[in-house]
Every structure is written in C-alpha cells, then in structure tokens.
Amino acid sequence: MSETHASEVADLSRSPLPTKRTLDRRQNVFLQFFRFVRFDLRIMRMVAKGHH
C-alpha cells in the first residue's frame, strides 16, 4: 500500500477545458440565483419530510 502525501499535485494537463457556453452559464448571476433557490427548496423539502 502506497502512501499519499499532501504535497502531491494532480496532473490536470489532459482534463477537458470548459467551452465558452459553459463558462457563460457558470458566470450568469441570474442562472446562479435560480440554481441557488432550487437547491434551497430541495433542502427545505427534505427537512420538512424529516419532521413528521
């Protein structure tokens, strides 16, 4: 079993780069707000189901 050290760095040179469309969607404030609200509603629904 080999040990991993915190100083090791992952080789990301072969990872795909995001497209212009993907970057635009990630930086769109309105889309981020919509996703934030959707996530919050999902969490609230899970909490409400847990409290019978």
Backbone hydrogen bonds in HBPLUS format (Angstrom, degrees):
<---DONOR---> <-ACCEPTOR-->    atom                        ^
c    i                          cat <-CA-CA->   ^        H-A-AA   ^      H-
h    n   atom  resd res      DA  || num        DHA   H-A  angle D-A-AA Bond
n    s   type  num  typ     dist DA aas  dist angle  dist       angle   num
A0008-GLU N   A0005-HIS O   3.15 MM   3  5.68 167.8  2.17 115.3 119.2     1
A0015-SER N   A0012-LEU O   3.15 MM   3  5.24 161.8  2.19 106.6 112.3     2
A0023-LEU N   A0019-THR O   3.02 MM   4  6.32 162.6  2.05 153.1 157.5     3
A0024-ASP N   A0020-LYS O   2.90 MM   4  6.11 157.7  1.95 149.7 156.1     4
A0025-ARG N   A0021-ARG O   2.96 MM   4  6.20 158.2  2.01 149.7 155.1     5
A0026-ARG N   A0022-THR O   3.00 MM   4  6.23 154.0  2.07 147.6 154.7     6
A0027-GLN N   A0023-LEU O   3.08 MM   4  6.25 138.5  2.26 143.0 153.4     7
A0028-ASN N   A0025-ARG O   3.43 MM   3  5.20 158.0  2.48  96.7 102.9     8
A0032-GLN N   A0028-ASN O   2.99 MM   4  6.24 157.7  2.04 150.6 157.5     9
A0033-PHE N   A0029-VAL O   2.90 MM   4  6.13 155.6  1.96 148.5 155.0    10
A0034-PHE N   A0030-PHE O   2.98 MM   4  6.22 161.7  2.01 148.8 153.4    11
A0035-ARG N   A0031-LEU O   2.95 MM   4  6.17 163.9  1.98 152.1 156.1    12
A0036-PHE N   A0032-GLN O   2.89 MM   4  6.05 149.4  1.98 145.0 154.0    13
A0037-VAL N   A0033-PHE O   2.92 MM   4  6.19 162.2  1.95 155.6 159.2    14
A0038-ARG N   A0034-PHE O   2.95 MM   4  6.14 164.8  1.97 151.0 155.6    15
A0039-PHE N   A0035-ARG O   2.93 MM   4  6.05 155.6  1.99 143.1 149.5    16
A0040-ASP N   A0036-PHE O   2.91 MM   4  6.15 161.1  1.95 149.7 155.1    17
A0041-LEU N   A0037-VAL O   2.91 MM   4  6.14 161.2  1.95 155.1 159.6    18
A0042-ARG N   A0038-ARG O   3.06 MM   4  6.26 151.0  2.15 141.5 149.4    19
A0043-ILE N   A0039-PHE O   2.97 MM   4  6.27 156.6  2.02 152.2 158.2    20
A0044-MET N   A0040-ASP O   2.86 MM   4  6.09 162.3  1.89 152.5 157.7    21
A0045-ARG N   A0041-LEU O   2.92 MM   4  6.08 151.4  2.00 144.0 151.4    22
A0046-MET N   A0042-ARG O   3.10 MM   4  6.37 153.9  2.17 144.0 150.4    23
A0047-VAL N   A0043-ILE O   2.97 MM   4  6.27 158.5  2.01 152.8 158.6    24
A0048-ALA N   A0044-MET O   2.89 MM   4  6.06 159.4  1.93 147.9 153.7    25
A0049-LYS N   A0045-ARG O   3.01 MM   4  6.18 151.7  2.09 144.7 151.8    26
A0050-GLY N   A0046-MET O   3.14 MM   4  6.34 137.8  2.32 137.6 148.6    27
A0050-GLY N   A0047-VAL O   3.08 MM   3  5.08 126.7  2.38  94.3 108.6    28
A0051-HIS N   A0048-ALA O   3.33 MM   3  5.30 143.4  2.47  96.5 106.0    29
